[in-house]
Amino acid sequence: MSLLLNHYCFDCVGNSAFAVTFSIPNNCSYATSCVAKTNFITIQLQAGQTKPSKVFTVFTEQFTADPIDNTLDVQFVQIYAGTTTKPKIKIDL
């Protein structure tokens, strides 16, 4: 794993609904966005922080597969010493 994303998992919670659970350092924040059917979870250090903590906090976000093509596309964007877009997960229903 990277310095900003520790563990992650996807759970089906409905016909096309999924819960994404992930852990990030407790001195990081994250935001979600959706662009052109791709859901992004962007993780970065909080203002004033210079190094990721070794203590991780668990978060869960809910996503729904696109009703037209029955896919869920989620990408983790990690901003630390550059930008990495990994992992990239695509679920076809």
VOGU-3710 file (C-alpha; in Angstrom, 3 decimals, decimal comma):
1> mslllnhycf> 0,000/0,000/0,000  0,967/3,626/-0,186  1,661/6,061/2,615  -1,833/7,570/2,465  -4,079/4,548/1,851  -3,776/1,497/4,029  -6,621/-0,996/3,638  -9,703/-0,752/1,456  -12,632/-3,015/0,618  -15,891/-2,953/-1,331
11> dcvgnsafav> -19,123/-4,444/-0,012  -22,325/-4,849/-2,003  -25,156/-3,324/0,055  -27,905/-3,445/-2,583  -28,605/-4,268/-6,229  -26,276/-1,529/-7,473  -25,121/0,071/-4,210  -21,692/-0,428/-2,690  -19,964/0,606/0,514  -16,280/1,439/0,148
21> tfsipnncsy> -14,368/1,222/3,412  -10,804/2,522/3,594  -8,263/3,701/6,140  -6,069/6,792/5,921  -3,642/8,480/8,350  -5,414/10,490/11,049  -3,658/13,665/9,880  -5,091/13,362/6,363  -8,420/14,378/4,927  -10,351/13,092/1,957
31> atscvaktnf> -12,992/14,340/-0,437  -15,216/12,566/-2,936  -16,193/13,751/-6,383  -17,623/12,316/-9,580  -16,475/13,216/-13,073  -17,796/11,498/-16,211  -19,063/8,372/-14,373  -15,828/7,975/-12,377  -15,978/8,377/-8,600  -12,836/9,826/-7,059
41> itiqlqagqt> -11,702/9,596/-3,439  -8,944/12,192/-3,051  -6,670/11,849/-0,020  -4,132/14,433/1,120  -2,357/15,705/4,217  -4,228/18,271/6,285  -2,966/21,848/6,167  0,267/22,297/8,114  1,176/18,596/8,070  4,366/17,421/6,380
51> kpskvftvft> 4,429/13,676/7,010  1,637/11,034/7,179  0,824/9,699/10,633  1,256/6,000/11,397  -2,164/6,017/13,104  -4,974/5,231/10,677  -8,677/6,106/10,771  -11,372/4,088/8,984  -14,016/5,727/6,772  -16,895/4,386/4,680
61> eqftadpidn> -18,492/5,993/1,641  -21,528/4,808/-0,335  -21,512/4,666/-4,140  -24,050/3,529/-6,728  -23,238/1,895/-10,048  -24,110/3,865/-13,153  -27,642/2,813/-14,151  -26,945/3,038/-17,905  -23,877/0,796/-18,245  -24,178/-1,025/-14,870
71> tldvqfvqiy> -20,625/-0,275/-13,781  -19,028/1,324/-10,769  -15,672/3,012/-11,317  -13,771/4,245/-8,229  -10,281/5,733/-8,196  -8,223/6,735/-5,182  -6,210/9,908/-5,810  -3,364/10,271/-3,314  -1,629/13,644/-3,124  1,711/13,362/-1,334
81> agtttkpkik> 5,147/13,940/-2,903  3,351/14,034/-6,250  -0,019/12,633/-7,239  -0,828/8,948/-7,606  -4,120/7,618/-8,930  -4,116/4,104/-7,491  -5,855/1,838/-6,931  -8,408/1,989/-9,708  -11,386/-0,322/-9,232  -14,100/-1,089/-11,773
91> idl> -17,068/-3,308/-10,965  -19,287/-4,586/-13,774  -22,735/-5,758/-12,691
//
